[in-house]
Amino acid sequence: MIVAGQQRGELRQAAPELITIAAQALAFGLSQMFVDDYLDASRADTLINQVVDLFGLGVLAPGSDRRDAN
């Protein structure tokens, strides 16, 4: 999926493995913050969506139409 998005010009040109690791680190770190009660679990759905949206802007190519959709 990452390579296909890069080929369409939607995602930044970076090693797909690096993008995968960054996404996994984000997911694991955020989930650990809920487990550790650092974040209020009652806000989990909202915070997860907001963080994923924000992270997505970082991997989208600067000129991508998807970047402007938010």
Secondary structure, 3 states (H helix, E strand, C coil): CHHHHHHCCCECCCCHHHHHHHHHHHHHHHHHHHHCCCCCHHHHHHHHHHHHHHHHHHHECCCCHHHHCC
